[in-house]
Amino acid sequence: MMENARVTSDPKGEYQELVDEISELLGAPATLENRDFELIAFGAYDSEGELDASALDPVRARSILTRRSTSAVRTWFEGFGIARATAPVRIPPTPEAGVYRGRVCLPVRHRGVVLGYVWLLSDDPGPTDQQLSAAMEVTPRIGALLADEAQAGADLSRELRAVLTAESGWQRDMALAEFHTELGARGEGLHTMVCVAPWPSSHPDDAPSVRTIPSATAVCALPWGPTAQSLALLVRLRSPEVLTPATTAAARLLERAEGVRGSGRPRSSPAEPGPAAAHRQTGGTQGRGPARPPDKGGQGQDIDTETPQPPDRPGEAEAARAGDGAAGAGRTTGAAGRTEGAGRPAGHAPEPRGPRPGPVVAGIAVPHSGLADLATAWQEASAAARAALAEPRLGPVAHWSSIGPYRLLTTLPPTASHDPAVRPLLAPSHRELAHTAEVFLDCAGQAGRTAAELGIHRQTLYYRLSRVEQLTGLDLADGEDRLLLHMGLKARRL
């Protein structure tokens, strides 16, 4: 998290120099990853022509191209005890796992805590014990750099959290002043906030490093609802018209969230033996089979397979067969469009789309100059994330400037949808009527468009709208009554 650091040196250059030093000692290119398997630096491959594909394997190639490894790869390698090792660990090739070449892992530790790993692709006989010992003497210098970086980033994370959680007034002013002092010149210029919610893990090892997020200045975890948490990210911008750094950072964090969910936390503690405990130290792996990645079948739990079942709707068949004299309401015209519900079987409404444990989304605030409006930017980012959770069509990355009515709705108290007129329509038994009313209002009261959107006969629509009026006591031909109903139906999602 060196963008958070208080030092002025370039740690990335120091990491590269140390990796090059190890590569020279071992006579082969090495790579350095942090303990989250995020790439920090790698040695150059010595090739005057085309790169020999046999010099890499899919796991190494993906690590270099995407600057990180998948959760399955991480779990697989951790099964060899690398997080507990104090000496080089040899890992044999396993083609069925995409590991076509053997590896040597040098654990990078600082004061007894593993902070990263140096990796070397190795075929038999591989580097000698003398070479490995010389390379291990370099790793404490890498560990000291990683520890300094982690400490600086952790301190600044606390300061960002203090700004975003402080009460308005002198408490926030003091937190802002301290944060601005630590950032120095980086606190000037354009910034925006990114909110990722709900973050799927409270495990400290799953918190992202600012260094791995492009254009990021600081990151911290904040509460999200009564039990969950979110990530707040401060991102630097070059232009108010170009939000690419923020969208790129949001995409990176969403990818990380998927990896965290797929890792199946909580994982075994470092003191517990992994599935390949026999492959601990150098010389302990020959003749033993490698561990396998854990079964990822549980990831399918994120898929909602429940089929919505409509309630009984007596009278709709008769209404559909009735003439134009059937009860109706609000047949005005408008220009609003809607795509929700396209392709659904007639008569089936979607399940309520309020926040559920499965989705993880990101919200992005509008650009702000300096740090004075940091709290406002966080409100915008978190509101955009709430809107994306409530209305999936807005996500998975939602910009505050593009969430429409949810800019207002997210500022209302949680009880806003409990209006006495709207409340009867929100009962589970009237879910179909509520969905019909919302589509009708989204379509600006155009009966033809609404019926086509729902896939029902126009007379069925008129019958349902008359039932909505009976339940709520509202007149769908009245603009204020429409506004009240529309706001209530949208607010329920939040």
KAURUR-V701910 format. One record per residue. N is the residue number from 1. RES is the residue in one small letter. OMEGA is omega in degrees with one decimal (999 if undefined). D_CENTER is the distance of its C-alpha to the mean C-alpha in Angstrom with 2 decimals. Layout:
N/RES/OMEGA/D_CENTER
N/RES/OMEGA/D_CENTER
This chain:
1/m/-171.3/18.22
2/m/174.5/21.44
3/e/178.0/20.54
4/n/-167.1/20.81
5/a/178.1/24.08
6/r/-179.7/27.44
7/v/-175.8/29.33
8/t/179.5/30.31
9/s/179.9/30.63
10/d/-176.7/28.52
11/p/-179.1/26.89
12/k/177.2/25.53
13/g/177.7/29.16
14/e/176.6/30.28
15/y/-177.6/27.80
16/q/179.3/29.10
17/e/-179.3/32.67
18/l/177.4/32.23
19/v/177.2/30.65
20/d/178.2/33.52
21/e/178.3/35.95
22/i/179.2/34.72
23/s/179.9/34.80
24/e/179.2/38.39
25/l/-176.6/39.40
26/l/179.5/38.09
27/g/-179.6/39.28
28/a/-178.5/36.00
29/p/178.6/32.65
30/a/173.8/30.14
31/t/177.7/26.41
32/l/175.4/24.65
33/e/173.5/21.21
34/n/-175.0/19.79
35/r/173.9/19.41
36/d/178.4/15.80
37/f/174.2/17.46
38/e/-173.6/16.20
39/l/177.8/19.20
40/i/-178.9/21.21
41/a/177.6/24.53
42/f/179.3/26.69
43/g/-178.3/30.39
44/a/175.7/31.90
45/y/-176.8/33.49
46/d/-178.9/37.22
47/s/-179.7/38.00
48/e/179.9/40.34
49/g/177.5/39.65
50/e/178.1/36.92
51/l/179.2/34.49
52/d/-177.8/35.69
53/a/-179.0/33.00
54/s/178.1/34.48
55/a/179.7/33.42
56/l/166.6/29.78
57/d/-175.2/28.10
58/p/-178.0/24.86
59/v/179.6/22.96
60/r/-179.0/24.33
61/a/-179.5/23.95
62/r/179.6/20.23
63/s/-178.5/19.73
64/i/-175.7/21.67
65/l/-176.5/20.32
66/t/179.0/16.54
67/r/174.5/17.10
68/r/176.7/15.46
69/s/179.6/16.39
70/t/178.9/14.87
71/s/178.9/14.55
72/a/177.5/17.82
73/v/179.8/19.58
74/r/-179.3/18.59
75/t/-178.5/19.95
76/w/-179.1/22.96
77/f/178.9/24.03
78/e/177.1/23.51
79/g/178.0/25.98
80/f/175.9/28.65
81/g/-175.9/28.50
82/i/-179.0/27.29
83/a/180.0/25.52
84/r/-174.3/28.99
85/a/174.5/31.16
86/t/178.9/33.37
87/a/-180.0/34.92
88/p/179.6/33.96
89/v/177.5/32.65
90/r/-179.1/33.82
91/i/-175.8/31.72
92/p/176.5/33.66
93/p/176.9/32.64
94/t/-174.3/31.23
95/p/-177.8/31.20
96/e/177.2/29.83
97/a/-178.1/26.59
98/g/179.3/26.48
99/v/-174.3/27.97
100/y/-178.9/31.18
101/r/177.0/32.37
102/g/-177.3/32.85
103/r/167.7/31.13
104/v/179.9/32.04
105/c/174.7/29.43
106/l/180.0/30.48
107/p/178.1/28.57
108/v/-175.0/28.00
109/r/174.1/28.84
110/h/-177.5/29.65
111/r/174.6/31.85
112/g/-177.5/31.20
113/v/178.2/27.38
114/v/-178.0/25.66
115/l/-179.4/23.34
116/g/-177.5/23.13
117/y/169.0/25.04
118/v/-175.6/27.43
119/w/177.2/27.79
120/l/171.7/30.90
121/l/-171.3/31.67
122/s/170.3/35.02
123/d/178.4/37.74
124/d/5.1/40.84
125/p/178.6/42.49
126/g/-178.6/39.66
127/p/179.3/40.05
128/t/177.1/42.79
129/d/179.0/42.44
130/q/177.2/43.89
131/q/-179.0/41.25
132/l/178.1/38.43
133/s/179.1/40.05
134/a/179.1/40.26
135/a/179.7/36.60
136/m/178.5/35.61
137/e/177.8/37.56
138/v/-172.5/35.10
139/t/177.8/31.96
140/p/177.4/32.80
141/r/175.1/32.64
142/i/179.8/29.13
143/g/178.4/28.25
144/a/176.7/29.75
145/l/180.0/27.67
146/l/179.8/24.40
147/a/177.9/25.63
148/d/-179.9/26.60
149/e/-178.7/23.27
150/a/-179.7/21.38
151/q/179.5/23.93
152/a/-179.3/23.73
153/g/-179.4/19.97
154/a/179.9/20.07
155/d/-177.6/22.89
156/l/174.7/21.24
157/s/177.7/18.08
158/r/-179.3/20.58
159/e/174.9/22.19
160/l/178.5/19.18
161/r/180.0/18.56
162/a/179.0/22.27
163/v/-173.4/22.23
164/l/-178.8/19.52
165/t/-177.9/21.16
166/a/173.5/24.78
167/e/178.0/27.18
168/s/-177.3/28.46
169/g/-173.7/31.69
170/w/179.4/32.92
171/q/179.6/30.14
172/r/178.9/27.51
173/d/179.2/30.04
174/m/179.3/30.57
175/a/178.2/26.91
176/l/-179.5/26.49
177/a/179.8/29.65
178/e/179.9/28.59
179/f/-179.7/25.18
180/h/179.0/27.05
181/t/-178.1/29.63
182/e/180.0/27.24
183/l/-178.7/25.45
184/g/-177.3/28.82
185/a/180.0/28.89
186/r/178.7/25.13
187/g/178.4/25.05
188/e/176.5/27.00
189/g/-175.1/26.04
190/l/175.1/23.17
191/h/166.9/19.76
192/t/178.7/16.87
193/m/174.1/14.10
194/v/177.0/10.38
195/c/174.8/8.81
196/v/-173.0/5.27
197/a/-16.2/6.72
198/p/178.9/7.81
199/w/-165.5/6.51
200/p/-178.2/8.22
201/s/172.7/10.76
202/s/-179.4/13.42
203/h/-176.4/14.86
204/p/179.9/15.58
205/d/-179.3/15.30
206/d/177.6/11.57
207/a/-176.8/11.13
208/p/174.6/10.47
209/s/179.8/13.68
210/v/-179.1/14.25
211/r/-177.6/16.59
212/t/-177.4/14.08
213/i/-176.9/12.31
214/p/174.3/14.84
215/s/-178.5/16.66
216/a/177.9/14.91
217/t/-179.6/17.49
218/a/178.9/16.05
219/v/176.3/13.10
220/c/176.5/13.55
221/a/179.0/12.47
222/l/178.3/13.99
223/p/176.4/15.09
224/w/-175.1/13.57
225/g/-174.4/16.53
226/p/-172.9/19.12
227/t/-174.4/17.26
228/a/176.3/13.46
229/q/179.1/11.65
230/s/173.7/9.13
231/l/175.2/8.51
232/a/-176.2/10.98
233/l/175.4/11.45
234/l/-173.5/14.89
235/v/176.7/15.36
236/r/177.9/18.86
237/l/176.0/20.25
238/r/-176.3/23.54
239/s/178.0/24.34
240/p/-179.9/23.57
241/e/-175.6/23.70
242/v/-179.7/21.19
243/l/-178.2/17.53
244/t/178.3/16.51
245/p/-179.5/15.41
246/a/-179.8/12.87
247/t/176.9/11.60
248/t/178.4/11.63
249/a/178.6/9.71
250/a/179.1/6.94
251/a/178.6/7.19
252/r/-179.6/7.47
253/l/176.9/4.46
254/l/175.9/2.68
255/e/177.7/6.01
256/r/178.9/6.13
257/a/177.4/4.30
258/e/177.7/6.80
259/g/178.3/9.25
260/v/178.9/9.25
261/r/-179.3/9.89
262/g/-177.1/12.39
263/s/176.2/14.08
264/g/177.4/15.75
265/r/5.4/15.81
266/p/177.2/18.14
267/r/177.2/19.77
268/s/178.5/23.40
269/s/-177.5/24.42
270/p/-177.9/25.78
271/a/-176.6/29.27
272/e/179.5/29.13
273/p/177.2/30.38
274/g/-176.7/28.06
275/p/178.3/29.22
276/a/-174.3/30.85
277/a/-179.9/32.47
278/a/-177.3/35.57
279/h/-174.7/33.91
280/r/-169.8/33.77
281/q/-178.9/35.85
282/t/179.0/37.64
283/g/-176.1/40.17
284/g/-174.6/38.71
285/t/-175.9/37.04
286/q/176.2/39.95
287/g/-179.6/40.89
288/r/179.9/37.92
289/g/-179.2/35.26
290/p/176.5/31.62
291/a/176.9/28.99
292/r/173.4/26.88
293/p/-179.9/23.12
294/p/178.4/22.49
295/d/-177.3/22.48
296/k/-176.2/19.11
297/g/-177.6/20.66
298/g/-178.6/18.81
299/q/-179.2/15.65
300/g/-179.8/17.66
301/q/-179.9/17.39
302/d/-175.4/14.29
303/i/179.0/16.81
304/d/-176.3/18.85
305/t/-178.8/22.36
306/e/178.3/24.38
307/t/-179.7/26.76
308/p/178.7/27.45
309/q/-178.2/31.11
310/p/174.7/32.96
311/p/177.5/35.47
312/d/-177.6/39.12
313/r/180.0/40.21
314/p/176.1/44.01
315/g/-177.4/45.79
316/e/179.4/43.29
317/a/178.4/45.40
318/e/-179.5/48.40
319/a/-179.9/46.57
320/a/-179.8/45.54
321/r/-176.0/49.19
322/a/179.8/50.46
323/g/-178.6/51.68
324/d/-179.7/50.42
325/g/179.6/52.03
326/a/-179.0/49.27
327/a/179.3/47.52
328/g/180.0/44.91
329/a/167.4/43.27
330/g/-176.6/41.56
331/r/179.6/42.43
332/t/-178.2/41.69
333/t/178.8/40.20
334/g/-175.5/37.14
335/a/-176.6/34.88
336/a/179.2/31.36
337/g/-180.0/29.47
338/r/178.9/27.09
339/t/-176.7/25.40
340/e/173.8/24.13
341/g/-178.6/26.14
342/a/177.9/27.51
343/g/179.0/28.75
344/r/174.2/28.82
345/p/-179.4/32.07
346/a/175.6/34.44
347/g/-179.4/34.34
348/h/176.4/30.85
349/a/177.1/28.25
350/p/173.3/24.54
351/e/176.4/23.29
352/p/-170.7/22.22
353/r/177.2/18.73
354/g/-177.7/17.80
355/p/177.1/14.63
356/r/-176.1/14.39
357/p/-171.4/12.82
358/g/-171.0/11.29
359/p/169.1/8.90
360/v/-174.7/5.35
361/v/177.4/5.80
362/a/175.3/6.41
363/g/-176.8/10.05
364/i/179.6/12.39
365/a/173.7/15.84
366/v/179.2/19.07
367/p/175.9/20.56
368/h/179.9/22.63
369/s/-179.4/25.41
370/g/-175.0/25.61
371/l/-174.0/24.14
372/a/-177.5/26.35
373/d/-176.9/23.97
374/l/180.0/20.88
375/a/177.2/20.90
376/t/178.6/21.34
377/a/178.4/18.46
378/w/176.5/16.17
379/q/179.1/17.78
380/e/-178.6/17.11
381/a/-179.9/13.39
382/s/176.2/13.01
383/a/178.1/15.50
384/a/177.3/13.67
385/a/177.4/10.58
386/r/179.5/13.35
387/a/179.6/15.06
388/a/175.8/12.32
389/l/-179.4/12.21
390/a/-175.4/15.99
391/e/-173.5/16.61
392/p/-178.9/14.41
393/r/179.2/16.47
394/l/-173.8/14.97
395/g/5.1/11.38
396/p/175.3/8.79
397/v/-176.3/9.27
398/a/175.2/12.18
399/h/-178.8/14.71
400/w/-178.4/16.88
401/s/-174.2/19.90
402/s/-176.1/19.22
403/i/171.6/18.62
404/g/-175.0/22.40
405/p/-179.5/23.88
406/y/172.6/20.71
407/r/177.4/21.33
408/l/-174.5/24.36
409/l/-178.9/23.31
410/t/176.6/20.45
411/t/-178.6/23.22
412/l/178.2/25.37
413/p/-178.1/25.79
414/p/-177.6/24.43
415/t/-175.5/27.98
416/a/-178.6/28.19
417/s/-176.6/28.08
418/h/177.9/30.90
419/d/-175.8/33.62
420/p/179.1/36.78
421/a/-175.9/37.36
422/v/-172.5/33.94
423/r/-178.5/33.55
424/p/-177.6/35.87
425/l/-177.7/33.91
426/l/176.5/30.71
427/a/-178.6/32.44
428/p/-178.0/31.08
429/s/-178.8/34.40
430/h/-177.9/33.98
431/r/-179.0/30.49
432/e/178.8/32.11
433/l/179.2/34.04
434/a/178.9/31.06
435/h/178.6/29.18
436/t/-179.8/32.40
437/a/-178.9/32.85
438/e/178.2/29.37
439/v/178.6/29.81
440/f/179.9/33.31
441/l/176.1/32.19
442/d/178.9/29.37
443/c/176.5/32.14
444/a/175.2/34.27
445/g/178.6/36.79
446/q/-174.2/37.85
447/a/-178.4/39.15
448/g/179.0/39.38
449/r/-178.9/35.80
450/t/-179.7/34.58
451/a/178.7/36.75
452/a/179.4/35.57
453/e/-179.1/31.89
454/l/-178.2/32.54
455/g/-179.1/34.96
456/i/177.1/37.76
457/h/-178.7/41.31
458/r/179.8/41.92
459/q/174.4/44.29
460/t/177.5/41.66
461/l/-179.1/39.44
462/y/179.4/42.36
463/y/-178.5/42.97
464/r/-179.7/39.41
465/l/176.1/39.45
466/s/176.7/42.74
467/r/177.3/41.28
468/v/179.0/38.44
469/e/179.4/41.15
470/q/-177.5/43.15
471/l/-172.7/40.30
472/t/-173.9/39.10
473/g/-179.5/42.39
474/l/178.1/40.74
475/d/-176.1/42.37
476/l/171.9/40.02
477/a/-178.7/42.52
478/d/-175.1/41.97
479/g/-178.2/39.36
480/e/177.2/38.58
481/d/176.7/38.33
482/r/-179.1/35.92
483/l/179.4/33.76
484/l/-178.6/33.75
485/l/-178.5/32.85
486/h/179.0/30.13
487/m/179.0/28.45
488/g/-179.5/28.83
489/l/178.0/27.32
490/k/-176.2/24.25
491/a/-178.5/23.88
492/r/-178.9/23.93
493/r/-175.7/20.44
494/l/999/19.08
